[in-house]
Amino acid sequence: MKPLIALAVVLTVITACQPTKETKTEVKTPTLTLKWASDTTLTTCESVLYDPTADVLYVADIAGKPDSADGVGFIAKLGLDGKVIDAQWVKGLNAPKGMGLSNGKLYVADINKVVEIDPATGTVSKSYPVEGAVFLNDITTDGGKVYVSDTGTGVVSVLENGTVSPYLTGVNHANGLLVDGSTFLVAQFEEGFLSTVDGQKQLVLKADSVANADGIEAVGDGGYLVSSWNGKVTYVAADGTTTTILDTTGEKNQSAADIEYIPGKKLLLIPTFFGNKVVAYELAN
């Protein structure tokens, strides 16, 4: 073999044996632009939910203590411009928090039970006690089943065909829940974890260091928005990379509780808890 040919062969072999560098997909981090803020007639607003049928927002207001069965909690109804339509649309609730819609009904976490509300009349039609519950928090639905987290016991329960049963157990400080297609996600408040649930009902960590993890919303690009009660919103990319896209921790009474995101309108809605208002941001990639 001629020397030049031999050298070329050797170089080819060496090059072929080198590890190739993985091509990284650039992650586009969303940005937020303030659109509006409701007035402060709300009282300890903890959760916001969009009803696409009525084209309105429901806001859960604790009003009293977060763990008190005092009957002073209520649901307010707002327009998509932040204007209050009915300040106390549904009254007599106990520290209402997470909400979800299923089969035309509104479901609300009410400390130790889930209440069912008829949106057409604004009245509580049914109540489903959750055995052993002490601090029911968030709700998500899959169009039929209703799931509710208990931050106090670490149990996620499911309401199906009028019966409540445990779905997940041992989820310390379970807070935010989200059914996103075939993916079930759980946020753990004190741990700051965002996890998915596998086929064996085991948690698979997706992201950590999301302090005071509260609400979860899907963006539609494989990523998620996770609110932190202390006043932050974190974007969790499909690969688990986290980026803080909103930080109001330096502002008085500007928490970020159980958020809502309306994909078709690119609108993120944040209940400020002690700030007694809902703040809306437009999300852009």
C-alpha angles and dihedrals in degrees: 000000000000115000095242092049091047091051091050091052092050092049091049092052093047092049092049091053094055117102113250119235115248113244107233120215111231111243113221108213115213121238129210130223120192112244106170147328125219120233119267099257089111118094121219093332109202107169141024127200131182118222106202093190095058093026091227139115125243117208122196111217119194093193093175129040118325092239101034125111091211101135094231097109120108146177118240125202120221136179122237088258091061095253114141111243097177119002094199105022093157118023138182098055129141113240093315114207130156121032137193139177123228131163092349095308131109116228122199132188107237107183098270103006142043115237124206117216128194105225091203093063104018091232133127106251100176142007127209117198115214109216113239094001118149106167114016108191126164133024132201132172137202094207093276113026122060119214124197131186126219110207091189099056103024092237126133110202131195127217112208129161091350094307127109120210137159115275101174130012134190094035099142113222092354109194126147119044131187135176106203107179105294093346122095116197133192130190119205112211105209096029093051091222129148110197140172123222118237130210091274091053092251122141117248112197113237101169139355137191092061095134117212090005109202125153128022127205131176116234096197099243095085090273132107140213114226121189123214115212091224090067111280138114118205126198111218109198123214090263093052096257111148129213127176107230098172130031120177096155090118093057123085116255094354103134122157108224128167104345133202128209125197107200096193091056097033086230125150115195121200125191107211096205104205089024087071094217143086118239121203127207131184112231121216131177 
